[in-house]
Amino acid sequence: MDQRFGTDPAQLTPAAIALWRDHLKVCVHPVLRARHAYLLWEFEKQVDGTKPALQYAQTAVDAYLAAAAQPGAASHDVVIWLNRAINIATSVGDQTRL
């Protein structure tokens, strides 16, 4: 099991990936959008054999930034979300989002 996600990549199916894509299309909550986008970025190639779209990483970064900017967000959560945004943007070399 991948401890970062609580998900065993060996048990993921193309149907799960498709479900995450569908959820991302309709999800409006920034933390959920970030989560779905990042899961797609991390696991799509392993499961589908297709290169994940850079847009997933960018969507995750943007959504984590939006979550951090929400009024009333707990400072602990904000630190986590900003750290995730920085790590993802750095990993894909997205200087615009850094």
C-alpha positions in Angstrom: 0.0 0.0 0.0 1.2 3.5 -0.8 1.3 5.2 2.6 1.1 8.7 1.1 -2.4 8.0 -0.3 -3.8 5.1 1.7 -4.2 3.5 -1.7 -2.7 0.3 -3.0 -1.8 1.1 -6.6 -1.9 -2.6 -7.5 -5.6 -2.6 -6.7 -6.6 0.4 -8.8 -8.5 -0.1 -12.0 -9.1 1.9 -15.1 -12.7 2.3 -13.8 -11.4 4.0 -10.6 -9.3 6.4 -12.7 -12.3 7.2 -14.9 -14.4 7.8 -11.7 -11.7 10.2 -10.4 -11.8 12.0 -13.8 -15.5 12.4 -13.6 -15.4 13.6 -10.0 -12.8 16.2 -10.9 -15.0 17.6 -13.7 -17.9 18.3 -11.2 -16.1 18.9 -7.9 -16.1 22.5 -6.7 -14.5 22.1 -3.2 -10.8 23.1 -3.6 -9.4 20.3 -1.4 -11.4 17.6 -3.1 -10.4 19.0 -6.5 -6.8 19.0 -5.5 -7.0 15.5 -4.2 -8.6 14.1 -7.3 -6.3 15.9 -9.6 -3.2 14.8 -7.7 -4.4 11.2 -7.6 -4.8 11.3 -11.3 -1.4 12.8 -11.8 0.2 10.1 -9.6 -1.6 7.0 -10.7 -2.9 7.4 -14.2 0.2 6.0 -15.9 0.5 3.1 -13.5 -3.1 2.1 -14.1 -3.9 3.1 -17.6 -0.5 3.1 -19.1 -1.1 6.6 -20.4 1.0 9.7 -19.6 -1.0 11.9 -17.2 -1.9 15.4 -18.4 0.2 18.1 -16.9 -3.1 19.8 -16.3 -3.8 17.5 -13.4 -0.7 18.7 -11.6 -1.6 22.3 -12.4 -5.2 21.8 -11.2 -3.9 20.3 -8.0 -1.6 23.2 -7.3 -4.3 25.8 -8.1 -6.8 24.0 -6.0 -4.5 23.7 -3.0 -3.8 27.5 -3.3 -7.5 28.2 -3.4 -8.1 26.0 -0.4 -5.3 27.9 1.5 -7.0 31.2 0.7 -10.4 30.2 2.1 -11.6 32.4 5.0 -11.5 30.4 8.2 -9.0 27.8 7.0 -7.1 26.3 9.9 -3.5 27.5 9.9 -2.2 23.9 10.1 -4.2 22.9 7.0 -3.0 26.0 5.2 0.6 25.0 5.8 0.0 21.5 4.5 -1.8 22.7 1.4 0.8 25.3 0.6 3.5 22.8 1.0 1.8 20.4 -1.3 1.3 23.1 -3.9 5.0 24.0 -3.8 6.1 20.4 -4.0 3.9 19.6 -7.0 4.8 22.8 -8.8 8.5 22.1 -8.2 8.2 18.5 -9.3 6.8 19.5 -12.7 9.0 22.6 -13.1 6.1 25.0 -13.1 7.8 28.3 -12.5 4.6 30.3 -13.0 2.9 28.6 -10.0 5.9 28.9 -7.8 
